[in-house]
Amino acid sequence: MARIFLSPPDVGPLEREYLLRAFDEGWIAPVGPDLDAFEAEISALTGWPGAVALASGTAALHLALLEVGVQPGDDVFVSTFTFAATANAVAYCGANPVFIDSDDATWNMSPELLEQALTDAAAAGRLPAAVVVVDLYGQCADYDRIVPLCQRFGVPLVEDAAEALGATYRGRPAGTFGDVGLFSFNGNKIMTTSGGGMFVSPTTETADRVRYLATQARQPAVHYEHTEIGWNYRLSNLLAAIGRAQLERLPAMSARRVEINARYRDAFAGLEGVSFMPIADPGWNGWLTCVVFDDPAVRDHVQKTLETADIESRPLWKPMHLQPVFADSACVVDGTSQRLFDHGLCLPSGSVLTDADVDRVAGLAIEAIRSRP
Ligand SMILES: *Cc1c(COP(=O)(O)O)cnc(C)c1O
């Protein structure tokens, strides 16, 4: 039986058709009609005119931070419960990440801890240059409270919606709650270009500036003229073609992931000592199904049992303030993300999974829970 992965790419005839069309029409060189159309389609999804297709979500984060004015030596407040890319981008700018813990309701940045951190920073005369809020596992943070806080302190907000494409919060698209936002199309995300990302902004001026920085900061001249340092961060037209096919299928792929989550919930109903990630807003995109075990030993037993059956599952993100590489960084934490890391597990959630796959994973997990060590 083939290995069951956590979140494998879901691609087929449509992606192949779009990719080969771009190839056959000769759009191999970096820019082309699929790149422009992919950006326009993301704009249509977010309702924000600015969209720039980039080589990765990490590249989009880096340029987002530069664009809101992060400078070497600045502090940047960052969700601690995230993938390393979020914090790495802060380091690329020569800035210092300050890690903020999660709340229980969304698992994203706690508005209480953010308010405390901003209040303390203001009192010390050292406000951060930006706040980077992550929408984890396809679920938006508590923006009803976070956006007014950032406005009150006059600090720009960057929304890392790498995992939340297609999600909504109070009916509004993920990616559009901050001053700028970004998505990832890495191979394990809800849709993929094999690798890629998108920067989004409410104005085309900001997007044009990011597009310029992402293209080696080339001035409009016949010869190559440069007045600033730039980056080589653009997505290729071929990969944008794959992205356009994926974007057409995104609603169906997202619905399938939500369905898989419901199937796990049904299978686990009545089991003691296991609970699911709370869904604070029905606009969740279903990216990964995450469960939390009362007993970490049971979590480990389930993970090992699944691995023995060639099924991939993983603990939740290890918080950045616990990562050796960020051991010297400041943090404002209350134990929430550490508890989630110690107790939580992501289950296979890809939209390619069949009902039989999900039932097999759930069956093995339940058996492991019942035969707890
Ligand atoms: C995947 C991810 C990124 C980075 O995106 P890449 O496209 O892999 O560079 C950033 N932030 C979060 C929260 C992610 O999950």
The ligand as an SDF file (V2000), in Angstrom:
LIG
                    3D

 15 15  0  0  0  0  0  0  0  0999 V2000
    4.8430   27.4970    4.5820 C   0  0  0  0  0  0  0  0  0  0  0  0
    4.8880   28.6800    5.4530 C   0  0  0  0  0  0  0  0  0  0  0  0
    5.6870   29.7860    5.1530 C   0  0  0  0  0  0  0  0  0  0  0  0
    6.7080   29.7850    4.0550 C   0  0  0  0  0  0  0  0  0  0  0  0
    6.2440   29.5610    2.8010 O   0  0  0  0  0  0  0  0  0  0  0  0
    7.2460   28.9270    1.7000 P   0  0  0  0  0  0  0  0  0  0  0  0
    6.4610   29.0840    0.4530 O   0  0  0  0  0  0  0  0  0  0  0  0
    7.4690   27.5040    2.0920 O   0  0  0  0  0  0  0  0  0  0  0  0
    8.4860   29.7330    1.7050 O   0  0  0  0  0  0  0  0  0  0  0  0
    5.6050   30.9000    5.9700 C   0  0  0  0  0  0  0  0  0  0  0  0
    4.7990   30.9310    7.0280 N   0  0  0  0  0  0  0  0  0  0  0  0
    4.0380   29.8820    7.3740 C   0  0  0  0  0  0  0  0  0  0  0  0
    3.1450   30.0010    8.5500 C   0  0  0  0  0  0  0  0  0  0  0  0
    4.0680   28.7170    6.6040 C   0  0  0  0  0  0  0  0  0  0  0  0
    3.3140   27.6610    6.9610 O   0  0  0  0  0  0  0  0  0  0  0  0
  1  2  1  0
  2  3  1  0
  2 14  2  0
  3  4  1  0
  3 10  2  0
  4  5  1  0
  5  6  1  0
  6  7  2  0
  6  8  1  0
  6  9  1  0
 10 11  1  0
 11 12  2  0
 12 13  1  0
 12 14  1  0
 14 15  1  0
M  END
$$$$
